[in-house]
Amino acid sequence: MFHEAQHSFASHGVKFSSVEVDLPAMMAQKDKAVSTLSRGIGGLFKKNKVNYVKGYGKFISPSEVSVDTIDDGNTVVKGKNIKIATGSDFKSLRGSLPLMKRKLYLLLVLRLCNRFQRNLWSLGQAILDMRWAQFRKQFQRILEKQKMKFMLKTKVVGVDTSGDGVKLTVEPASGGYQTTLEADVAPVSSGRTPFTAGLGLDKIGVETDKGAHKAEEDGVACVEFIAGKHAHVDYDKVPGVVYTHPEVASVGKTEEQVKALGVEYCVGKFPFLANSRAKAIDDAEGLVKILAEKETDKILGVHIMAPNAGELIHEAVLALAYDAASEDIAHAHPTMSEALKEAAMATHDKPIHI
């Protein structure tokens, strides 16, 4: 919003003499939202008669968890079935990198860095996995227009925060000459790791791997299995989203996966540059790509790069869940979601607006 106020509002006839950011107010709003959601979970526990024990737990047997409660007490919780849902933590990096809330909170909105004339290096891996590789080059160009610089095939081997800023030691991923980069701040975006340390999983024979999980869907399936009900998770119908601007979202198969299956397919693409709503709001970078089986027209995968792609993707999830054909999609005009209809029509070489 701040970036748009600085760079976009004037072209729509909205002008300001000055625009300021109140970081304490921003953080207060964030804290209020988190607190409200947390209280909501507590309310759900109460509504469903769940006994809520606050503290830090660890397994002492497959059916017992010892909990050090927040009031310095201790209790043992017993259960026939115990589901581990402890969330995740950030991955640590080699070097001196203590948590610095005072500095890191400035980075909640990356575009604020230009406003505060901050030098920023973000430490982390490529955010696009194989599902979004098809958008990689265009996505990188869009981010570079936002004054982001990329150092690819490079790894961070050391971080020093002993001074006022941050010094990063980097080298080529394959090894070689080391370079030192200096920055005011450096957010850690190297991914997440399961928050399982200290749970005593080794004592109950639970082994962990490097994989991730689909959170809510896997959790619901787990409880349904415990309750003796039929449970099923179709990972092809679980969407993934990268929360940048523009967002990138995907569900179903990628083109590479479809090729590997040996399925004959059609590809439909539609750019948001040809979408009326996107042009009207002057935010038209991105596209929709749909893969459909050639013989049956069944949708196999949908991939979107656009503002609010994380919202647009869910009609594609529904389409895949009910084995919809690409021609089954219709939309109101003017809307961003019309791009899905156009991409679907493009699988048969008959889009209207390109």
LUMPA-898700 format. One line per 3 residues: for each residue x, y, z of C-alpha. Coordinates in steps of 0.5 Angstrom, whole numbers. Layout:
BEGIN
X:Y:Z  ...
//
This chain:
BEGIN
0:0:0  6:5:2  9:3:-5
3:4:-9  2:11:-5  9:13:-7
9:11:-14  2:9:-17  -4:13:-14
-2:20:-17  -3:16:-24  -10:15:-22
-11:22:-20  -10:21:-12  -4:26:-10
-1:27:-3  3:32:-1  7:27:3
7:20:5  10:17:12  10:10:15
9:9:23  12:3:24  10:2:31
3:3:29  4:-2:24  7:-7:29
1:-6:33  -4:-7:28  0:-14:26
0:-16:34  -7:-14:35  -9:-19:29
-4:-24:31  -7:-24:38  -14:-24:36
-13:-30:32  -10:-33:38  -16:-32:42
-20:-35:37  -17:-41:37  -17:-41:45
-25:-40:44  -25:-46:39  -22:-50:44
-27:-48:49  -33:-49:44  -31:-56:43
-29:-58:50  -22:-59:49  -17:-58:55
-12:-53:54  -5:-54:57  -1:-49:56
7:-50:57  13:-54:54  12:-62:53
16:-68:51  14:-75:50  16:-80:56
13:-85:53  8:-87:47  2:-85:50
5:-80:55  7:-73:55  10:-69:60
9:-61:60  12:-56:64  7:-51:65
7:-43:64  6:-43:71  12:-47:73
9:-53:74  9:-60:71  3:-65:69
3:-71:65  -2:-71:59  -4:-78:57
-7:-80:51  -9:-87:46  -7:-82:40
-2:-76:40  -2:-72:34  4:-68:34
3:-61:31  8:-56:34  9:-52:27
16:-50:25  22:-45:26  27:-42:22
33:-45:19  39:-43:22  45:-40:18
53:-41:20  56:-35:23  54:-30:28
47:-29:27  43:-27:33  35:-25:33
35:-18:32  27:-16:33  29:-9:33
32:-9:26  29:-15:23  22:-12:24
23:-6:19  23:-12:13  16:-14:14
15:-10:8  21:-10:4  19:-4:0
20:0:6  27:-1:5  28:4:-1
24:9:4  29:9:9  35:8:5
37:2:8  42:-3:4  38:-10:4
41:-17:3  36:-23:4  39:-29:6
36:-35:3  34:-40:-3  30:-39:-9
23:-39:-7  20:-42:-14  20:-50:-14
19:-54:-20  12:-52:-20  14:-45:-22
20:-46:-26  16:-44:-32  15:-37:-29
22:-36:-26  25:-32:-32  19:-27:-32
18:-27:-25  26:-25:-24  25:-19:-29
19:-17:-25  23:-17:-18  29:-14:-22
24:-8:-24  23:-7:-16  30:-6:-15
32:-13:-13  39:-16:-14  40:-23:-15
46:-27:-14  44:-34:-16  49:-40:-15
52:-37:-9  52:-39:-2  52:-36:5
58:-39:9  58:-33:14  54:-28:18
57:-23:22  53:-18:26  58:-15:31
58:-8:28  52:-3:27  50:-7:20
51:-14:18  57:-17:14  56:-23:10
61:-28:7  59:-31:1  62:-36:-5
60:-40:-11  56:-46:-9  61:-50:-12
66:-47:-8  71:-42:-10  73:-34:-8
70:-31:-2  66:-24:-2  64:-20:3
58:-16:3  55:-11:7  48:-9:9
44:-5:14  40:-11:15  39:-18:13
33:-22:14  33:-30:14  29:-33:8
33:-40:8  26:-44:9  23:-47:15
25:-53:19  20:-58:23  20:-55:31
21:-62:34  27:-61:38  26:-63:45
20:-67:44  23:-73:46  21:-77:39
27:-81:39  25:-84:46  18:-87:42
21:-89:36  19:-83:31  23:-82:26
23:-75:22  25:-74:15  27:-67:11
20:-67:7  14:-62:9  7:-63:10
1:-60:7  -1:-57:14  -9:-57:15
-10:-62:10  -6:-67:13  -8:-65:20
-15:-66:18  -14:-73:15  -10:-75:21
-16:-74:26  -21:-77:21  -16:-84:21
-16:-84:29  -24:-83:29  -24:-89:24
-27:-85:18  -25:-85:11  -19:-80:10
-16:-78:4  -11:-73:1  -10:-71:-6
-4:-67:-6  -5:-66:-14  -11:-62:-11
-7:-58:-6  -5:-51:-8  1:-47:-7
3:-40:-6  9:-35:-6  7:-29:-3
11:-24:-7  8:-18:-11  6:-21:-16
4:-27:-13  5:-34:-16  0:-40:-15
0:-47:-17  -5:-53:-17  -4:-60:-20
1:-62:-25  6:-58:-28  8:-59:-36
14:-63:-34  10:-68:-30  5:-68:-35
10:-70:-41  13:-75:-36  7:-79:-36
6:-79:-43  -1:-76:-43  -3:-72:-49
-4:-65:-47  -6:-58:-49  -3:-51:-46
-7:-45:-46  -4:-38:-44  -7:-31:-42
-3:-25:-40  -6:-20:-35  -4:-15:-40
-10:-17:-44  -15:-17:-38  -19:-11:-37
-19:-10:-29  -12:-11:-29  -11:-6:-34
-16:-1:-30  -12:-2:-24  -5:-1:-27
-3:-8:-25  -2:-12:-31  4:-16:-30
3:-24:-30  -1:-29:-34  -5:-35:-33
-3:-42:-36  -8:-48:-36  -6:-55:-38
-11:-60:-40  -12:-67:-43  -12:-67:-51
-17:-72:-51  -22:-71:-45  -21:-63:-44
-20:-65:-37  -16:-60:-33  -9:-62:-31
-6:-56:-28  -7:-49:-27  -1:-44:-26
-2:-37:-24  3:-31:-23  -1:-24:-22
-4:-20:-16  -8:-24:-11  -6:-30:-15
-7:-34:-8  -14:-32:-8  -15:-33:-16
-12:-41:-15  -18:-43:-11  -23:-44:-17
-18:-48:-20  -17:-52:-14  -25:-53:-15
-25:-55:-22  -19:-60:-21  -23:-63:-15
-29:-64:-20  -25:-66:-26  -28:-60:-30
-26:-59:-37  -23:-53:-39  -29:-50:-43
-34:-51:-36  -31:-44:-34  -35:-38:-34
-34:-31:-31  -36:-24:-29  -34:-18:-33
-29:-14:-31  -25:-19:-26  -18:-21:-26
-21:-28:-26  -23:-27:-33  -16:-29:-35
-17:-36:-32  -23:-37:-37  -19:-34:-43
-13:-39:-41  -18:-44:-41  -21:-42:-48
-14:-42:-51  -13:-49:-50  -17:-50:-56
-14:-44:-59  -20:-39:-59  -19:-34:-53
-23:-28:-54  -18:-22:-52  -12:-24:-55
//
